[in-house]
Amino acid sequence: MNILLRNVMERLVRTGNLAIVDPGGSTHTFGDGTGPRITIAIRTQHAERAIGFDPMLAVPETYMDGEVDVVEGDLIDLLRIAYQNMGPSGLDVAWTRALESARSAFRRFQQINTTVRAKRNVARHYDLSPELYRLFLDNDMQYSCAYFESPDVTLEEAQLAKKRHIAAKLDLRPGQTVLDIGCGFGGLSLYLARNFDVDVVGITLSEEQHAIATERAHAEGLDAHVHFELRDYRDLSERFDRIVSVGMFEHVGVNHYRTFFDKCATLLKPDGVMLLHSIGRFGPPTATNAFIRKHIFPGGYIPALSEVLPSVERAGLMTGDVEILRLHYAETLRHWRQRFLANRERIKSIYDERFCRMWEFYLVGSEAAFRWQDLMVFQIQLTRSNSVLPITRQYMLETEKGLAEHEAAEPGHLPEKSSHSRMSEPGE
């Protein structure tokens, strides 16, 4: 084992039981021997050198390329050892700290998300085969954090609870107009129109999402109330009673926060309400994970609340409610990972082995970051006037309860989805 990698491993793994088989076949152990043994095999000297120099990027990349394998335990066990030893401050090795500092310094250049670049970035991820998403998402194709009211609920139940939770915070009234920024595959827009008799405009930059969402609205007979458009939020000029955005803010980029909230303030009527749902971090601002930025979400960024709220304030918006969802996304990702692995051979036939290994690491790494690092999800309720909403949260609780009772009374309202299902059409 080269000295660079040994230095990293000795500094990183103080607790746990990690074994590394180097390219020459020698086994090296790290940690205090507690817990189950995790063994990885490094197949090439290239991988050994790369991991020693830049482990945050090289471990997932060399795993993608088949140069590293987990031969005892699995990826989530490996990342648990790494993240629990690392802590939220990162890897305590001089050159890796320097690399992360450089990435933080250049993060604004990596997030210059013009309208052209934003569409290109979205296409890289969201315009993949729709079958891929059907193979690991819930039946409604919700590609964002679910809401687990208890640990034993299904993914379908948790995603339905998420929609109830968001709808309750919007305090909707029949006949109102709603803007869904980053509408995904259309599930939330359809849910709001179906349950509250509102008219919804959903916007996305993904052609695949737009096509599926439009088809779903037509299939449900909701064309008159739900309309999906391929538009950038910066191009809108209409005004709405309600604005909701779920899982889109991570793609805005820190350079554009003022633009985003200024635009939302102009689009929201004086007595309007907005609900922003986004991944965030407990710690201070930092750079996007190098692997995620390069291979999964180009142009993406997960903000600290300290970066978000100043732009909210400058836009003249008022923060009415903030909720932090801590482990909900870890559980969501666990379900996605299990479904992805159950359908791995089908996904491999759509793409290839390298793609499967890349997405395995993405799903596992994201789950691990929510469990053992500083990631969370925040929901911020915004208004333009502090007299728009009731002064207690009771209205939210009552709305959620009413929706749950209504859904429970509907026969077959929540079809189960087997984790081994190869394909299912969207819809509840």
C-alpha positions as CSV (number, residue, x, y, z in Angstrom):
1,M,0.0,0.0,0.0
2,N,1.4,3.4,-0.9
3,I,2.3,5.7,1.9
4,L,-0.2,8.4,0.8
5,L,-3.2,6.1,1.2
6,R,-1.9,4.5,4.4
7,N,-1.6,8.0,5.9
8,V,-5.2,8.8,4.9
9,M,-6.5,5.6,6.3
10,E,-4.6,5.8,9.6
11,R,-5.8,9.4,10.1
12,L,-9.4,8.6,9.1
13,V,-10.3,5.2,10.6
14,R,-9.9,5.3,14.4
15,T,-12.9,3.2,15.3
16,G,-14.5,0.3,13.4
17,N,-13.0,-2.6,11.6
18,L,-11.8,-1.9,8.1
19,A,-9.6,-4.1,6.0
20,I,-8.1,-3.1,2.6
21,V,-6.7,-5.6,0.1
22,D,-4.1,-3.7,-2.0
23,P,-3.4,-4.4,-5.7
24,G,-0.6,-6.8,-4.7
25,G,-2.9,-8.9,-2.6
26,S,-1.7,-7.8,0.9
27,T,-4.3,-7.1,3.5
28,H,-4.1,-4.0,5.8
29,T,-6.4,-3.4,8.8
30,F,-7.5,-0.1,10.3
31,G,-9.6,0.9,13.3
32,D,-9.9,-0.5,16.8
33,G,-11.5,-3.8,15.6
34,T,-15.0,-2.9,16.9
35,G,-18.1,-3.8,14.9
36,P,-18.5,-6.0,11.8
37,R,-15.5,-6.3,9.5
38,I,-15.7,-4.4,6.3
39,T,-13.2,-5.4,3.5
40,I,-12.6,-3.6,0.3
41,A,-10.3,-4.7,-2.5
42,I,-8.4,-2.1,-4.5
43,R,-7.7,-3.7,-7.9
44,T,-5.3,-1.2,-9.5
45,Q,-2.4,1.0,-8.5
46,H,-4.2,3.9,-10.2
47,A,-7.1,3.6,-7.8
48,E,-4.6,3.3,-4.8
49,R,-2.9,6.6,-5.8
50,A,-6.1,8.4,-6.6
51,I,-7.8,7.5,-3.3
52,G,-4.7,8.6,-1.4
53,F,-4.7,12.0,-3.1
54,D,-8.5,12.8,-3.3
55,P,-10.6,10.2,-1.5
56,M,-13.9,12.1,-1.6
57,L,-13.9,12.0,-5.4
58,A,-11.7,9.0,-6.1
59,V,-13.5,6.4,-4.0
60,P,-16.8,6.7,-5.9
61,E,-15.1,7.1,-9.3
62,T,-12.9,4.0,-8.8
63,Y,-15.9,2.1,-7.6
64,M,-17.8,3.2,-10.7
65,D,-15.0,1.9,-12.9
66,G,-14.7,-1.5,-11.1
67,E,-11.3,-0.7,-9.7
68,V,-12.6,-1.0,-6.1
69,D,-15.0,-3.6,-4.7
70,V,-16.6,-4.1,-1.4
71,V,-15.9,-7.9,-0.8
72,E,-17.1,-8.1,2.8
73,G,-20.1,-6.1,4.1
74,D,-21.6,-3.5,1.7
75,L,-21.3,0.1,0.6
76,I,-23.5,1.5,3.4
77,D,-21.3,-0.2,6.0
78,L,-18.2,1.2,4.4
79,L,-19.6,4.7,4.4
80,R,-20.8,4.4,8.0
81,I,-17.2,3.8,9.1
82,A,-15.9,6.7,7.0
83,Y,-18.5,9.2,8.0
84,Q,-18.7,8.3,11.6
85,N,-15.0,8.7,11.9
86,M,-14.8,11.8,9.7
87,G,-17.5,13.8,11.5
88,P,-19.1,16.9,9.9
89,S,-15.9,18.8,9.6
90,G,-14.5,16.4,6.9
91,L,-11.3,14.4,6.6
92,D,-8.5,15.8,8.8
93,V,-5.6,15.4,6.3
94,A,-3.7,18.5,5.2
95,W,-4.0,18.0,1.4
96,T,-7.6,16.9,1.4
97,R,-8.5,19.9,3.5
98,A,-6.7,22.1,0.9
99,L,-8.6,20.4,-1.9
100,E,-12.0,21.0,-0.2
101,S,-11.0,24.6,0.6
102,A,-10.2,25.2,-3.1
103,R,-13.6,23.6,-4.1
104,S,-15.4,25.9,-1.7
105,A,-13.5,28.9,-3.0
106,F,-14.6,28.1,-6.6
107,R,-18.1,27.0,-5.8
108,R,-19.7,30.2,-7.2
109,F,-18.1,29.6,-10.6
110,Q,-19.5,26.1,-10.7
111,Q,-23.0,27.4,-10.1
112,I,-23.4,30.0,-12.8
113,N,-26.7,28.6,-13.8
114,T,-27.9,30.7,-16.7
115,T,-31.2,29.7,-18.3
116,V,-29.3,27.7,-21.0
117,R,-26.9,26.1,-18.6
118,A,-29.7,25.3,-16.1
119,K,-31.6,23.4,-18.8
120,R,-28.5,21.5,-19.9
121,N,-27.8,20.5,-16.2
122,V,-31.4,19.3,-15.7
123,A,-31.3,17.2,-18.9
124,R,-28.1,15.4,-17.6
125,H,-30.1,13.9,-14.7
126,Y,-33.8,14.2,-15.2
127,D,-34.0,13.3,-18.9
128,L,-32.7,9.8,-18.3
129,S,-35.1,7.0,-19.2
130,P,-38.4,7.3,-17.4
131,E,-38.3,3.6,-16.8
132,L,-35.3,4.0,-14.6
133,Y,-37.3,6.3,-12.2
134,R,-40.3,4.0,-12.3
135,L,-38.1,1.1,-11.2
136,F,-37.1,2.7,-7.9
137,L,-39.6,5.5,-7.1
138,D,-43.0,5.2,-5.5
139,N,-46.1,4.8,-7.7
140,D,-46.6,8.6,-7.9
141,M,-43.0,9.1,-9.0
142,Q,-42.1,11.5,-6.2
143,Y,-38.4,12.2,-6.6
144,S,-37.9,14.1,-3.3
145,C,-37.9,13.5,0.4
146,A,-40.8,11.5,1.8
147,Y,-42.4,12.2,5.2
148,F,-42.3,9.2,7.5
149,E,-45.0,9.6,10.1
150,S,-43.9,6.2,11.6
151,P,-40.9,4.1,10.8
152,D,-42.9,1.1,9.5
153,V,-44.9,2.8,6.7
154,T,-44.3,2.0,3.1
155,L,-42.6,4.4,0.7
156,E,-46.0,5.0,-1.0
157,E,-47.6,6.0,2.3
158,A,-44.7,8.2,3.2
159,Q,-44.8,10.1,-0.1
160,L,-48.5,10.6,0.2
161,A,-48.0,11.9,3.7
162,K,-45.4,14.4,2.3
163,K,-48.0,15.7,-0.1
164,R,-50.5,16.1,2.7
165,H,-47.9,17.9,4.8
166,I,-47.0,20.4,2.1
167,A,-50.6,21.0,1.1
168,A,-51.5,21.8,4.7
169,K,-48.9,24.5,4.9
170,L,-50.2,26.2,1.7
171,D,-53.6,26.8,3.3
172,L,-55.4,26.4,0.0
173,R,-58.9,27.6,-1.0
174,P,-61.0,26.5,-3.9
175,G,-60.5,28.5,-7.0
176,Q,-57.0,29.7,-6.2
177,T,-54.1,29.6,-8.6
178,V,-51.0,27.7,-7.7
179,L,-47.5,27.7,-9.3
180,D,-45.4,24.5,-8.8
181,I,-41.8,25.4,-9.6
182,G,-39.9,22.3,-10.6
183,C,-43.0,20.1,-10.8
184,G,-41.1,16.9,-11.5
185,F,-43.4,14.1,-12.9
186,G,-46.5,16.1,-11.9
187,G,-47.6,14.2,-8.8
188,L,-47.9,17.1,-6.4
189,S,-49.6,19.4,-8.9
190,L,-52.2,16.7,-9.6
191,Y,-52.7,16.0,-5.9
192,L,-53.4,19.7,-5.2
193,A,-55.9,20.1,-8.1
194,R,-57.6,16.8,-7.2
195,N,-58.1,17.6,-3.5
196,F,-58.5,21.4,-3.3
197,D,-60.3,22.4,-6.6
198,V,-57.4,24.8,-7.5
199,D,-55.8,25.6,-10.8
200,V,-52.1,24.6,-11.0
201,V,-49.3,25.6,-13.4
202,G,-46.4,23.3,-13.1
203,I,-43.1,24.2,-14.7
204,T,-40.0,22.1,-15.4
205,L,-36.9,22.2,-17.6
206,S,-37.0,18.4,-18.1
207,E,-38.6,17.3,-21.4
208,E,-39.2,13.8,-20.0
209,Q,-40.9,15.1,-16.8
210,H,-43.0,17.5,-18.8
211,A,-44.2,14.8,-21.2
212,I,-45.1,12.4,-18.4
213,A,-46.8,15.1,-16.2
214,T,-48.9,16.3,-19.2
215,E,-49.9,12.7,-20.0
216,R,-50.9,12.1,-16.4
217,A,-53.1,15.3,-16.3
218,H,-54.9,14.2,-19.5
219,A,-55.4,10.6,-18.2
220,E,-57.0,11.9,-15.0
221,G,-59.2,14.4,-16.8
222,L,-57.6,17.3,-15.1
223,D,-56.4,19.2,-18.2
224,A,-58.7,22.1,-17.4
225,H,-57.1,22.6,-13.9
226,V,-53.5,21.5,-14.3
227,H,-51.2,22.7,-17.0
228,F,-47.5,21.8,-17.3
229,E,-45.0,24.0,-19.1
230,L,-41.3,23.8,-20.2
231,R,-40.3,27.1,-18.7
232,D,-37.6,28.6,-16.5
233,Y,-38.9,30.4,-13.4
234,R,-37.1,33.5,-14.4
235,D,-39.3,33.8,-17.5
236,L,-42.6,33.9,-15.6
237,S,-44.7,37.1,-15.2
238,E,-48.1,35.8,-14.0
239,R,-49.2,36.2,-10.4
240,F,-50.4,33.3,-8.2
241,D,-52.2,32.8,-4.9
242,R,-49.8,30.1,-3.9
243,I,-46.3,29.0,-4.9
244,V,-44.8,25.6,-4.1
245,S,-41.3,24.3,-4.9
246,V,-40.1,20.9,-3.9
247,G,-36.6,19.6,-4.7
248,M,-35.9,22.3,-7.2
249,F,-34.1,24.9,-5.1
250,E,-31.0,22.7,-4.9
251,H,-30.5,23.4,-8.6
252,V,-30.8,27.2,-8.4
253,G,-27.2,27.9,-7.3
254,V,-26.0,30.2,-4.6
255,N,-25.3,33.0,-7.2
256,H,-29.0,33.1,-8.0
257,Y,-30.7,33.1,-4.6
258,R,-31.5,36.8,-4.7
259,T,-33.0,36.4,-8.3
260,F,-35.0,33.4,-7.2
261,F,-36.7,35.0,-4.2
262,D,-37.1,38.4,-5.9
263,K,-39.0,36.6,-8.7
264,C,-41.1,34.6,-6.3
265,A,-42.0,37.8,-4.5
266,T,-43.2,39.4,-7.7
267,L,-45.1,36.3,-8.7
268,L,-46.9,35.9,-5.4
269,K,-50.0,37.9,-4.8
270,P,-50.1,40.3,-1.7
271,D,-52.1,37.7,0.3
272,G,-50.3,34.7,-1.2
273,V,-48.4,31.9,0.5
274,M,-45.3,30.1,-0.7
275,L,-43.8,26.8,0.6
276,L,-40.2,26.0,-0.2
277,H,-39.0,22.4,0.3
278,S,-35.2,21.8,-0.2
279,I,-32.2,19.8,1.0
280,G,-30.1,21.9,3.3
281,R,-27.2,21.4,5.7
282,F,-26.9,22.0,9.4
283,G,-23.3,23.3,9.1
284,P,-21.8,26.3,7.5
285,P,-21.6,26.8,3.7
286,T,-19.3,24.5,1.9
287,A,-18.7,23.1,-1.6
288,T,-20.9,20.5,-3.3
289,N,-19.6,17.0,-2.9
290,A,-17.2,16.5,-5.8
291,F,-18.6,13.2,-7.1
292,I,-22.2,14.5,-7.0
293,R,-21.3,17.7,-8.8
294,K,-19.3,16.0,-11.5
295,H,-21.4,12.9,-12.2
296,I,-25.0,13.3,-10.7
297,F,-26.1,16.9,-10.3
298,P,-23.9,19.4,-12.3
299,G,-24.6,22.9,-11.1
300,G,-26.3,21.7,-8.0
301,Y,-25.7,23.0,-4.5
302,I,-27.0,22.3,-1.0
303,P,-27.3,25.5,1.0
304,A,-26.9,26.3,4.7
305,L,-29.9,28.2,6.0
306,S,-27.5,31.1,6.6
307,E,-27.2,31.5,2.8
308,V,-31.0,31.3,2.2
309,L,-32.6,33.6,4.7
310,P,-30.7,36.8,3.8
311,S,-32.1,36.5,0.2
312,V,-35.6,35.9,1.6
313,E,-35.3,39.0,3.7
314,R,-34.0,41.2,0.9
315,A,-36.8,40.1,-1.4
316,G,-39.3,41.4,1.1
317,L,-40.7,38.0,2.0
318,M,-41.7,37.0,5.5
319,T,-40.8,33.7,7.0
320,G,-43.9,32.3,8.6
321,D,-42.8,28.8,9.5
322,V,-39.6,26.7,9.3
323,E,-39.5,22.9,9.8
324,I,-36.4,20.7,9.7
325,L,-36.8,17.1,8.5
326,R,-33.8,15.3,9.8
327,L,-33.7,11.6,9.0
328,H,-36.7,11.5,6.6
329,Y,-34.5,11.6,3.5
330,A,-32.2,8.9,4.8
331,E,-35.2,6.6,5.1
332,T,-36.5,7.7,1.6
333,L,-33.1,6.9,0.1
334,R,-33.0,3.5,1.9
335,H,-36.2,2.6,0.1
336,W,-34.9,3.9,-3.2
337,R,-31.7,2.0,-2.8
338,Q,-33.5,-1.3,-2.0
339,R,-35.8,-0.9,-5.0
340,F,-32.9,0.0,-7.3
341,L,-30.9,-3.1,-6.2
342,A,-34.0,-5.3,-6.6
343,N,-34.3,-4.1,-10.3
344,R,-30.6,-3.8,-11.0
345,E,-30.5,-6.2,-13.8
346,R,-33.3,-4.4,-15.6
347,I,-31.5,-1.1,-15.1
348,K,-28.3,-2.6,-16.3
349,S,-30.0,-3.6,-19.5
350,I,-31.2,0.0,-20.1
351,Y,-27.7,1.5,-19.4
352,D,-24.7,-0.6,-18.3
353,E,-22.7,-1.8,-15.3
354,R,-20.8,1.4,-14.8
355,F,-24.1,3.4,-14.7
356,C,-25.4,1.0,-12.1
357,R,-22.3,1.3,-9.9
358,M,-22.4,5.1,-10.2
359,W,-26.1,5.2,-9.1
360,E,-25.5,2.7,-6.3
361,F,-22.8,5.0,-4.9
362,Y,-25.0,8.1,-5.4
363,L,-28.0,6.5,-3.5
364,V,-25.8,4.9,-0.8
365,G,-23.6,8.0,-0.4
366,S,-26.6,10.3,-0.1
367,E,-28.3,8.1,2.5
368,A,-25.1,8.0,4.5
369,A,-24.7,11.8,4.3
370,F,-28.2,12.2,5.8
371,R,-27.6,9.7,8.5
372,W,-24.1,10.5,9.6
373,Q,-23.1,13.9,8.1
374,D,-24.8,17.3,8.2
375,L,-27.6,17.0,5.6
376,M,-31.3,17.6,6.3
377,V,-34.4,18.9,4.5
378,F,-36.0,22.2,5.4
379,Q,-39.5,23.5,4.6
380,I,-39.9,27.3,4.7
381,Q,-43.3,28.9,4.6
382,L,-43.2,32.4,3.1
383,T,-45.7,35.2,2.8
384,R,-45.8,38.9,1.8
385,S,-47.9,39.9,4.9
386,N,-47.8,38.6,8.4
387,S,-51.6,38.7,8.6
388,V,-52.3,36.2,5.8
389,L,-52.2,33.0,7.9
390,P,-53.7,31.9,11.3
391,I,-51.4,32.6,14.2
392,T,-51.1,29.0,15.3
393,R,-50.2,25.8,13.4
394,Q,-53.6,24.2,14.2
395,Y,-54.9,24.7,10.7
396,M,-52.0,22.6,9.3
397,L,-52.8,19.7,11.6
398,E,-56.5,19.9,10.9
399,T,-55.9,19.9,7.1
400,E,-53.5,16.9,7.3
401,K,-56.0,15.0,9.4
402,G,-58.9,15.7,7.1
403,L,-56.8,14.7,4.0
404,A,-55.7,11.5,5.7
405,E,-59.3,10.6,6.7
406,H,-60.5,11.3,3.1
407,E,-57.8,9.2,1.6
408,A,-58.4,6.3,4.0
409,A,-62.1,6.3,3.0
410,E,-61.3,6.0,-0.7
411,P,-61.3,2.3,-1.8
412,G,-57.9,1.4,-3.2
413,H,-56.5,4.9,-2.7
414,L,-53.0,3.7,-2.1
415,P,-51.9,0.7,-4.1
416,E,-48.9,-1.2,-2.8
417,K,-45.8,-1.4,-4.9
418,S,-43.6,-4.5,-4.6
419,S,-39.9,-3.8,-4.2
420,H,-39.4,-6.3,-7.0
421,S,-41.7,-4.7,-9.4
422,R,-40.1,-4.2,-12.8
423,M,-42.4,-1.5,-14.1
424,S,-45.5,0.3,-12.9
425,E,-47.3,3.2,-14.5
426,P,-47.4,6.5,-12.5
427,G,-50.5,7.5,-10.6
428,E,-52.2,6.7,-7.3
